Structure formats: structure tokens, C-alpha cells
């Protein structure tokens, strides 16, 4: 019986790990898509084609529901020779906010 219980617990742990990894990947892909869209709209260039997870916390989405909020950092360039920083927060696939440290003045966009 103990071996059966261990197998069930192992299966649940593996399933949870796979779900967490898939959730993290889809969140990262959604964040990267937002970065590319916003950078295109602001006529700046995203650098390194990546976002980096910087914070993970629980918070409220636009509907007031408790959800996991992921914050990411990224870099962009205004003229191709500079590196500027940006951050964004996502509630699942939805943008909460994005901030760009633009040389002409900080830009903040609410989702």
C-alpha cells in the first residue's frame, strides 16, 4: 500500500511540476509578445529577444480575482547603440502595466 501511495504522490508532484513549467513558459511567451508589440508602437527596438522573470507574487487581476502576478525585465534600444531597461507585470496572459526607462522620459502604460 505504501508503494502505491508513493507512486500517487510522485505522480502528483510530477504533474504539478509540469503544470508549473508550462504555466511559466506561456507567461514568458505572453510577456515577450507584449514587449514586442509595445516596442513596435513606440518605435524602439527590443534587445536580446527575451524577458527575464524578476518577481512572482499573488495579486488581484482587473476583475479583482486573486491570481499569480509575474514581473519581467527586458531591455530595449532607442537608436540601436544604447541599452535601456523596461519592466512589465502580467496577470496570466493579461498585461497589468509596462514601464520603459526611455531617455526622453519614463513611459508607463497600464494594461
C-alpha positions as CSV (number, residue, x, y, z in Angstrom):
1,X,0.0,0.0,0.0
2,X,2.8,2.4,0.8
3,X,4.4,1.9,-2.6
4,X,1.1,2.7,-4.2
5,X,0.8,5.9,-2.1
6,X,4.3,6.9,-3.0
7,X,3.5,6.4,-6.7
8,X,0.4,8.6,-6.4
9,X,2.4,11.3,-4.6
10,X,5.2,11.0,-7.1
11,X,2.7,11.3,-10.0
12,X,1.1,14.4,-8.4
13,X,4.4,16.0,-7.8
14,X,5.5,15.4,-11.4
15,X,2.1,16.7,-12.7
16,X,2.4,19.8,-10.6
17,X,6.0,20.4,-11.8
18,X,4.9,20.0,-15.5
19,X,2.0,22.4,-15.0
20,X,4.2,25.0,-13.3
21,X,6.8,24.8,-16.1
22,X,4.1,25.1,-18.8
23,X,2.5,28.0,-17.0
24,X,5.9,29.8,-16.7
25,X,6.6,29.2,-20.4
26,X,3.2,30.5,-21.5
27,X,3.6,33.5,-19.2
28,X,7.0,34.3,-20.6
29,X,5.8,34.0,-24.2
30,X,2.8,36.3,-23.5
31,X,5.2,38.9,-21.8
32,X,7.6,38.7,-24.8
33,X,4.7,39.3,-27.2
34,X,3.6,42.4,-25.2
35,X,7.1,43.7,-25.2
36,X,7.4,43.3,-29.0
37,X,4.0,45.0,-29.5
38,X,4.7,47.9,-27.2
39,X,8.2,48.4,-28.6
40,X,6.8,48.4,-32.2
41,X,4.2,51.0,-31.2
42,X,6.8,53.2,-29.5
43,X,9.3,52.8,-32.4
44,X,12.0,51.3,-30.2
45,X,13.8,48.0,-30.6
46,X,13.6,45.2,-28.1
47,X,17.0,43.7,-27.4
48,X,18.1,40.1,-26.9
49,X,14.6,38.8,-27.8
50,X,14.0,37.8,-24.2
51,X,12.3,38.8,-20.9
52,X,13.6,37.7,-17.5
53,X,11.4,36.8,-14.6
54,X,12.1,39.2,-11.8
55,X,9.3,38.7,-9.3
56,X,6.4,36.3,-8.6
57,X,3.6,37.2,-6.2
58,X,-0.1,36.9,-5.7
59,X,-2.2,39.9,-6.5
60,X,-5.6,40.9,-8.0
61,X,-6.3,41.0,-11.7
62,X,-8.6,43.6,-13.3
63,X,-11.7,41.7,-12.2
64,X,-10.5,41.6,-8.6
65,X,-9.7,37.9,-8.6
66,X,-6.7,36.6,-6.8
67,X,-4.1,35.5,-9.3
68,X,-0.4,35.0,-9.8
69,X,1.4,38.2,-11.0
70,X,4.6,37.7,-12.8
71,X,7.0,40.7,-13.2
72,X,9.6,40.6,-16.0
73,X,12.5,42.8,-17.0
74,X,13.7,43.5,-20.6
75,X,16.0,45.8,-22.5
76,X,15.3,48.0,-25.5
77,X,17.2,50.5,-27.6
78,X,16.1,53.8,-29.0
79,X,18.8,54.3,-31.6
80,X,20.5,50.9,-31.8
81,X,23.5,51.8,-29.7
82,X,22.0,52.3,-26.3
83,X,20.5,49.9,-23.8
84,X,17.5,50.9,-21.8
85,X,15.6,48.9,-19.2
86,X,11.9,48.1,-19.1
87,X,9.7,46.2,-16.7
88,X,6.2,44.7,-17.0
89,X,3.8,42.8,-14.9
90,X,1.4,40.2,-16.2
91,X,-1.6,38.5,-14.6
92,X,-1.7,35.3,-16.6
93,X,-1.7,36.4,-20.3
94,X,-3.0,39.9,-19.5
95,X,-0.8,43.0,-19.1
96,X,-1.1,44.8,-15.8
97,X,1.4,47.5,-16.6
98,X,4.6,48.2,-18.5
99,X,7.3,50.8,-17.8
100,X,10.1,51.8,-20.1
101,X,13.0,53.9,-18.8
102,X,13.1,55.9,-22.1
103,X,16.0,58.5,-22.3
104,X,13.4,61.2,-23.2
105,X,11.3,60.4,-20.1
106,X,9.9,57.4,-18.4
107,X,6.9,55.8,-20.1
108,X,4.2,54.0,-18.1
109,X,1.3,52.1,-19.7
110,X,-1.5,50.4,-17.8
111,X,-2.9,47.2,-19.2
